[in-house]
Amino acid sequence: METNSPFARTMGFGSERDSEGRLVLTMAFETNKMGRPGFLHGGAIAGMLEAVAFATLAEALDADDNARIKPINVTVNYLRGGRDALTRARATIERLGRRVANVEAIAWQDDPDNPIAIAQMNLMLQRD
């Protein structure tokens, strides 16, 4: 994950790997990411889900493949409020074709089996 990007720096994303070696983004709760008092803003959660999906997809593509990733559509389902706690997110590539990829990303705080939000994304791959 390019954690040095301006967006990643602004959001304060960190990265780690889960027990299966998958990329997991982390985001600490801060007042500049707050929506209603004591809860994460939905845009911060959605941005994190999109970032982890792009990073996971970029890792899956060959390093020699200069594919540009562009969103076709993104649907985020907010399942519960993100509290004042560390948030994590990871993505799973459901389908990786020549021109289109389908990715699911989840964000959670305490337990990945109890997510705060889930995103379904269809992404266009523009290859040289």
Residue pairs with C-beta under 8 A, 6 or more apart in sequence:
1 8
1 13
1 15
1 23
1 25
1 51
1 52
1 55
2 8
2 55
3 9
3 13
3 14
3 15
7 47
7 51
8 51
11 27
11 33
11 44
11 47
11 48
11 51
12 27
12 28
12 30
12 33
13 25
13 26
13 27
13 48
13 51
14 25
14 26
14 27
14 28
15 23
15 24
15 25
15 26
15 55
16 24
16 26
17 23
17 24
18 24
18 90
22 56
22 90
23 52
23 55
23 56
23 59
23 90
23 91
24 52
24 88
24 89
24 90
25 48
25 51
25 52
25 55
25 88
25 89
25 90
26 86
26 87
26 88
27 33
27 44
27 48
27 86
27 87
27 88
27 89
28 86
28 87
29 40
29 82
29 83
29 84
29 85
29 86
29 87
33 40
33 41
33 44
34 40
34 41
35 41
35 42
35 43
35 44
36 81
38 83
38 84
39 81
39 82
39 83
39 84
40 81
40 82
40 83
40 87
40 116
42 76
42 78
42 117
44 82
45 76
45 78
45 82
45 87
45 107
45 116
45 117
46 74
46 76
46 117
46 119
48 87
48 89
48 107
49 76
49 89
49 91
49 105
49 106
49 107
49 117
49 118
49 119
50 71
50 74
50 105
50 119
50 121
51 89
52 89
52 90
52 91
52 105
53 91
53 103
53 105
53 119
53 121
53 123
54 69
54 123
55 91
56 90
56 91
56 92
56 93
56 103
56 105
57 69
57 91
57 93
57 96
57 101
57 103
57 123
58 69
60 93
60 96
61 67
61 125
65 127
66 127
66 128
67 125
67 126
67 127
67 128
68 125
68 126
69 101
69 123
69 124
69 125
70 123
70 124
70 126
71 121
71 122
71 123
71 124
72 100
72 121
72 122
72 123
72 124
73 121
73 122
74 119
74 120
74 121
75 119
75 120
75 121
76 117
76 118
76 119
77 117
77 118
77 119
78 116
78 117
79 115
79 116
79 117
79 118
80 116
81 116
82 107
82 109
82 116
82 117
83 109
85 109
85 110
86 109
87 107
87 108
87 109
87 116
88 107
88 108
88 109
88 112
89 105
89 106
89 107
89 108
90 105
90 106
90 112
91 103
91 104
91 105
91 106
92 103
92 104
92 105
93 101
93 102
93 103
94 102
94 103
94 104
95 101
95 102
97 125
98 125
98 127
99 124
99 125
99 127
100 122
100 123
100 124
100 125
101 122
101 123
101 125
102 120
102 121
102 122
102 123
103 120
103 121
103 123
104 118
104 119
104 120
104 121
105 118
105 119
105 121
106 112
106 115
106 117
106 118
106 119
107 115
107 116
107 117
107 118
108 114
108 115
108 116
109 116
